[in-house]
Amino acid sequence: MPSEFISPGIFQILAALLVPLFYGQWRNIYMASIPIIAFGWTLGLSPGDRLEVAIFEVSLVVLRVDSLSLVFAYIFEIATFLSIIFAWHIRDTIQQVTGLIYSGAAIAAVFAGDLITLFVMWELTALASVFLIWARRDDTAVKAGMRYLVIQVGSGVLLLAGMIIHFKATGSLAFDFLGIGSLGTNLILLAFGVKCAFPLLHSWLQDSYGHATVTGTVFLSAFTTKLAVYALARGFPSTDMLIWVGVAMALFPIFYAIIENDLRRVLAYILNAQQGFMVCGVGIGTEMALNGAAAHAFVCVLYMALLFMSMGAVLFRAGSINGSELGGLYKSMPWSMAFCIIGAASVSAFPLTSGFVSKSMIITAAASEGYWVVWAVLLCASAGVFLTSGIKVPFLAFFAKDTGKRVKEAPFNMLLAMAAVSTLCLIIGILPEHLYNILPFAVDYAPYTTAHVITQLQLLLFSALAFLVLVVTGIYPPALRSINLDTDWVYRRFIPRIINRVISGISTAYENLVTMAGIKAEWFLRTSLHYTGPHSTLARTWEIGSSTLWVMITLAICLLLYYI
């Protein structure tokens, strides 16, 4: 079988290199066939399949199949196919090739059984994905891409350092449970945290996703952060610290999403919040919590891709994605509006949508383990997600005050991709057992209980009522042209200001030192010239007799001191 020689992810990387050899519709057909073949390949794999390769006397596990890796591989391959369909209209070879390499590297990473293979694919995802930002070809995209690349490569450097230290301490390169407590594993956890967009390490996500191309953002939303969730679930399950990191991630982006004007950045904040739910599930670490984290990662890829697709279609046709410049587009883009609403309902966890059957598993797991504060915060975060991506995004884009923009509906391939994702969101929401059957552990959970449905509807309806009251009373922040630095203010304003003040202080002190040294040097020269210059005391002409007398006195003093 092919898996005896190569993994599906590596196959996709190699196949992507042949894309430039095809032209026109044949290229589109070829690109779409790659994830289809990879998906069929993955379906033929079974837990326990393994492929080891010896390189320089080091055994690398380039393929390690279990139930956890299969869940992420399935959704990555589905997301690749749907993203390609969405991008069929473009003719940019760079985006096409790098997009496939990027997703292929992510697939290969989830099948990696050792830290070296993981590191190689970890860095390849960074190097390939940055071209999806640079492909926009403007100054802001170039700067955002460079910053993204530095941060992502920095994550790889941390992973490499941690891997080396861990290997020296244990002699093992296996990518299994690592745990915290040693310098090596702590560095690895930090590397995963950077890619997962932990608090204070997250601003690259909003910056890069907001500046990527229309199609590039769809690719970016699916792989980088979810690969990090997989890595955390593999290496650090049941790590208590992750519970509270996840709680912070789930809550704080909501506040920034409320005041953000760029709707793609709003979605990036919501993606950050969704990551928080998954990280919290990994931290709790029970079977239900890990199932919830894996299930939520699966559905999050779909509904976030759908939301980014719909906003990408708006940007593609309207030429703007700022809420202050949109409104009334439901008249000219009704299909995009409908698909956006399905995505908004899914991310808000409405019953009969995919988010309802996954997010509730994590919240229930928190309650089952007695984490009542976590349970309460996650419920509040759910309401906040509904206020922002569930209401704000579709409202500002399609239903706000009509700006007079009359544009064409999205291209057919975009609509086709959005329709496919919408269908998957509804199928998973209505028939969740299909998702539950592929989760890492046996599922003993029924989402559609009377209590759960009523509770969730109450939460959503009261959130909608709160939004209405806030808008009517003028309390809800209006959509305004603005630049939101988020916690990036610390890196872009505060730290540079402190550094500038320190440098200024050092420079001033140096100048003062130089000035004082000059004054002292001038005094020393004047004093020296006073005593040793051509007109000084020592330069005067003395009589021979006086000179002889002083020489005798000096010799006498020397003799006296010697004998004493």
N, C-alpha and C positions, 0 to 999 in steps of 0.2 A: 504494500500500500504506500501512497506518496508520503505519509507521515513518517515512514521509516527513514526518509532522507531529508525532510524539510518540514517546517511548521507552516500553517496557513498564512501567518503574518509575514514570514520571510518570502513566501511565494508571492504575496501581494506586492511587496517591495520590489522584487525582481521584475514582476509583470509591469509595474508602473514605469520602469525604465524604457519599455518598448512603446509607450504611448505616442511619442513623436513620430513613429513610423507610420501611423495611420492618419487619415485625413477625412474631414467632413463627418457625415453620419457614421461612417465605419469606425471613426475614433470614438464616438459616443457609444456605439454598440460594444466596442472592445472594452471601454472603461466600465460600463455597466456589467459586463460579464465577469470581470475580475472579482468583485465581492460576492457574486452569485456562486462562482466556483469555490471561493474561500469558505462561504457558508456551507455549501454541500460537503466540502472537505471536513469542516468542523463537526457537522452532523455525524460523520463517520467515525469520529473519535469517541473513545470511551474512557471513563475515569480509570486511571492506572496506566494509560499509555504514556510512554516515556522514550525520549531520544537523547542520548548522550554523545557528545563529540569531544575528542581529545585534541587539544591545541597546546603545543609546547608543554606537554606532560601535565596539563591541567584539564580535568574533566569538566566540561560544560554541559549543563542540562538545558538544551535549547527548546525542548518540548516536555512539559510536565502537565498532564491533564487531570483535573479533578472537577468536582461540581462547581466550585467557586470560579475557577478560570473559565469554564464553559459559559456561565451566565454572562460574564463580561465580553467574552469573545462573540457570542451570539449578537448582543446588542451593538457592538462595535461594527460588525459586518453588516447588520441591517442599516445602521446609521450611515455607513459608507455608501451603500447602494442608493439610499434616499437622497443623500447629499449630492451624489453624482447626477441623479435625475434633476435635482433642483438647479444644478450648474450646467445643464446641457447647452444652454444658449451661449455660454462664453466660449471664446476661442483662444484663451490665454493658456499656452502650453505649460507655463511655469506653475500656475495654480492647479492645473489638472494633474501634473506629475507629482508635485509636492504634496497635494492633498491626499493622493493615494499612498505615497510613501509615509506620510504622517499617520494615517489611520492604520496602515500595515505595521508600522513600528509599535503602535499601541497594542495591536492584536498580538504581535510577537512578544511584547512585554508581559502580557497576562499569562502567557504560556511559559515564561522563563522560570526555570527551576533553580537558578543560581544567581548570585548578585552581579557577576560579571556580565552575563547576558542581559540582565535587567538594566545595568548601567549603560550598555551600548544602545539598547533600544530607548532608554530614558533620554539620552542625549540626542538620538536621532529624531525623536518626536519634537524636540526643541528646535533643532536645525531646520527641519522640514517645515514646521508650522509657521515660522517667522516669515516665510515668503508669502503666506496668505495675508499678512499685514502689509508687507512692502509692496505687494502687487497693486495696491491702491495708487501708488506712485505719486504721492504728494509729500510735502515736507513733514507734516504732522504724523503721517503714517510711517515715514522713515524713522523719525525720532521715537515714536511709540514702539515700533518694531525692534529698534536697537535696545531700548530699555527692556522689552519683553525678552529678547535674546540673552541679555546680560543676566537677568534674574533666573531664567530657565537653565542656562548653563551653570550659573552659580549653584542651583539646586543639584545639578549633576556633580559639581565639584564636592559639595557636602556629602553626597552619596558615595563618591569615590573615596574620600577621606575616611568616612565611617566604615566603609567596606574593608579598607586596608587595616584599620585599627582593630576591627572585629575579627578579621582573619588572623592577625598576629596574636590576639588574645585567645581565640578558640580553635584556630586551625580549620575552620569551616567556612565555606562560601555558599552554603545552602540557603535558598530564599524560602524560609519557613517562618515559624514564630520566632521573633527576635526578642521582644520585650525591652523595657527600659532599664536603666541602672548602670550601664557602662558608657564610656565616652563614645565608643564606636556606634552602638545602637542609638544613642541619643542624637548623634549627628545624622544617622540614617532617618530617624523620625523627623528631624528638622528639615531634611531634604524633601521628604514626603509632604511635610506641612507647607513648604513653599509652593509646591505644585498644586496642593489642595486649596491654597488661598486662605491659610489660617489668618486670624485677626492680626493686623499690623503688617502682614505679609501678603495682603490680598489686592492691593491697588493696581498691580499689573493686569489683573483680570479685566477690570472696568476700562482701563486705559487702552489695552490692546484690542479687546473685543469691540470697543466703540470706534476704532480706527481701521479695522480690517475691511476687506472687500465685502460686498453683499453676500457672496457665496462663501467666502473665507470664514465669516463669523459662524455660519452654520457648521462647518467642519470643526472650528475651534470649540464650540459649545459642547461637543460630544465626547472628546477624547482625553484631553489633558487632565482636567480635574477628576474625571471618573477613573482614569488610570491611577491617580493618587489615592482615591478611595479604595480601589482594589488593593493597592500596596499596603495601606493601613490595615485593611481587613485581613490580609495575609500575614503581616509582620507584627501587628500590635493590637490584636483583639483583647477585650477586657482590660484595657488600660484606662484607669479611672480619670486621669487627666484629660483624656479625649472627650469625656462626657461634657465637661465644663467648657472646653474649647468649642465643642459642637454647639452648646447652648449659646455661647457668645456669637458664633457664626450665624446661627439661625435668627438671632434677634437684631443685632446692630445694623446690618445692611438695610433693614426695612426703613429706618429713619432717613438714610441717604437716598433710597429709592423714591421716597415721598417728595423730596425737594429737587430731584434730578429732572432736567428738561429733555435731555437726549434719551429717547425711548429705548435704544439699544443698550445704553448704559443702565437704564432702569432694569432691563432684563438681566444684565450682567450682575447687578446687585441681588436680584432674586435668585439667580443661579448660585451665587455665593451663599445665600440663605438656605437653599436646598442642600448644598454641601454640608451645612451645619447639621441637618437632620441625619444625614448618612454618617458623619463623624460621630455624632452622639450615639447612634446605633452600634457602631464599631466599639466605642468606649464601654457601653453597657455589656456587650460581649456574649449575651445569652443566645441560644439558638434562634429565638424569635427576633431578637434585636439584629443579629447578623443577617437573618433572612430579610428583615425589613430594610436594612441598609442595601443589600444586593438588589432587592425588588425595586426600591426607590431609585437606585442608580439606573436601573433598566428603564423605568418609565420616565425618569427625569431627562434622559437622553432624548426621548421621543417628544415630550411636550415642550421642552426648552427649544429643541430644534424647530418645532412647529411655530413657536412664538418668534424666534429669530427669522424663520422663513417669511412669516407674514410681515414683520417689520422690514425685512430686506426687500420684499416686494414693494412696500410703501416707499422706501428709499429709492429703489430702482425707477419707479414711475414718477413719484412726486419730487424727487431730487432733494428731499429734506427728511430728517427723522426727528426734528425738534418738536415737542408737543405744542410749543407756542406758535408754530407755523403750519400746523395741520388742523384737521377737522372737516367734517362733511364728506369724507372719502367713501362712506358707505354708499353714496349715490353712484360712484364710478367704479368702485372695487368691491362689489357685494360678496364675491366668492372669497376673496382674501379676508374680508371682515368675518365671514362665517367660520373660516378655519381658525382665525385668531381667537374667536370666542371659544371654540372647542379647546384650544390650547390654554386659554385663560381659565376655563372651567376645570381642566385637568390639573394645572398647577395649584389651583385653589382647593383641590380635593373635593369637588362636587360628586355626590353619588352618581354612579354609572359612568364615571371617568376613571382613568388609570391612576391618578394621584390618590383617589379615595382608598384604593385597595392596598397601597404601599405605605403611605405616610402614617396611616393609623396603626400599622404593625409596630413602628418605632415608638409611637406615643403610648401604645398599650404595653409594650415591653418596659418602658420607663415606669409606668404605674405598677406593673407587676413586681418590679424589683424595689418598690418603695421610694423611687426618686420623684416625689410629688412636686418639688420645686421645678425639676426638669420638665415634668408633665405639664405644669401650668405655663412655663415659658414657651414650650413648643406649641401649645394651643394659642397663645398670644401671637407667636410668630406666624402661625397658620392664618390667623385673622389679618395680620399685616400683609402677608403675601396676597391675600384676596383684595385688600385695599389698593395695592399697587399694580401688580401684573394682572390680577383678575378684573379690576375695574378701571384703574387709571390708564393702562396702556391701550386697550380697545376704545375707551371713551375719548381720549385725546386724539387718537389717530383717526377714528371713524365717525364719532358722534358729537364732538365738541363744536363750538361755533364755526359755522361754515366759512372757510377762508376763500372760497371761490375756486379752489383748485379742481379742475376737471381733467382727469388723466385716464389712460387706458388701464384695463384690468391687467393683472400680472400675466406674463407669457404662459403658454400652455404647459410647458415643462415644470414651471414653478407651481402652478395649480395642481398638476398631477402629483408632484411630490407632497404638497400640503394635504391633498386629499388622502393619499396613502397613509401619512402619519396620523391624520385625524381618525381614520378608520381603525388603526392600531390602538389609539388612545381609547376609543369607545369599546372595541372588542375586549381589551384587557380589563376595562372597567366593568363590563357586563359579565364577562366570563373569566374571572381572575384565576381560576384553577389552572389554566394553561400556563400562566406565569408561575404560579406556586409549584407546579410540577418540576420546574427546572432549578429551583432554589437549592442552596447547599444542604439544607436540612429538611427533614419531613415537616410539613406545615400542619399545625393544629390551630387554625385560626379562621374564623368566619367573619368577614367584614360587614356583611349585610344583616346585622341584627337590628331590631327595632330601636333599641336604645342608642346604638351608634349612629344610625341614619338620622334620627331625630336630633341628637346632640349636634351632629355636624351641620345639619340644616339650620338649626338655631344659631350656631356660631356664624355661619355665612350670612344669614338674613340680618342679624344684628350688626354685623360688620358693614353690610350694604346700607343699612339705615344710618349708621354712624357716618359713612361717607357722604350720604345725601345731606345730613344735618350740617356737617362741616363745610360742604360746598355752598349750601344755601346761606349759611351764616357768614361765609367769607373767611372762616378760620383755616380751611384746607389751603395749603400753599398753592397759589396759581402757577401755571406754566409760564416761566419767565426765562428770557435769554440770560444764561449765567454759566459760570465755570465752577464746578463743585470739585474742590481738591480732596475732600474726604480726609482720611488720615494721611494721605499723601502730603498734606500740609506740613507734617513733621519732617518729611524728607526734602520737600521742595522749598519750604520757607523757614521753619524753625531751626533745623540743623545747619543749613547754609548760613543763616543769620548768626548763629552761635560761632560757627567756624570763622566767618568774616570778622566778628568782634574779637575773637582770639588772635587772628592774624593781624588785625589792626592794632591790638594791644602790644603784640610782640614787635611790630614794626615801629610803633611809637617809642617803646622802651629801648629798642635798638638805636633809634635816632637820638634819643636823650643820652644814651650811653656814649655814642659817637661824639656828641656835642661836648659832654663832660670830659671825655678823653682828650678832645681837642684843646679845651681850656687848660687842663692839667699839663698837656704837652707844651702848650705855649708858655705857661708859667715856668716849667722846668727849663725850657730853652733860654728864657730871659734870665733866670737865676744862674744858669751855667755860664751864659755869656758875661754876666756881671762879675763872676769870679775867675773865668778862664778866657774871656775874650781878649782882643788886642789892647783894649783900654781898661782891663780889669785890674783888680788889686794884685793878683799873682803875676801880671805882666809888667808891673812897674820895675824900673831899674834901681836896684839897691846898691849901696856902697859895699866894697870888698870887706871892710872891717866888720860891718854889721852882719854880713853874710857869714863870715867866719865865726862870729859870736853865736849866731843861732845854730850853726852846725855843731859847735862844741856843746851847747846846751842840749841839743837833741841826742848826741852820743852819750852824754852823761846820764840822761834820763833812761836810755836803753840799757847802759851798764848797771844802773841802780836796780832797774826792774829785773834784770837777769839774775843778779846775785841775791836779791830778796827772795 
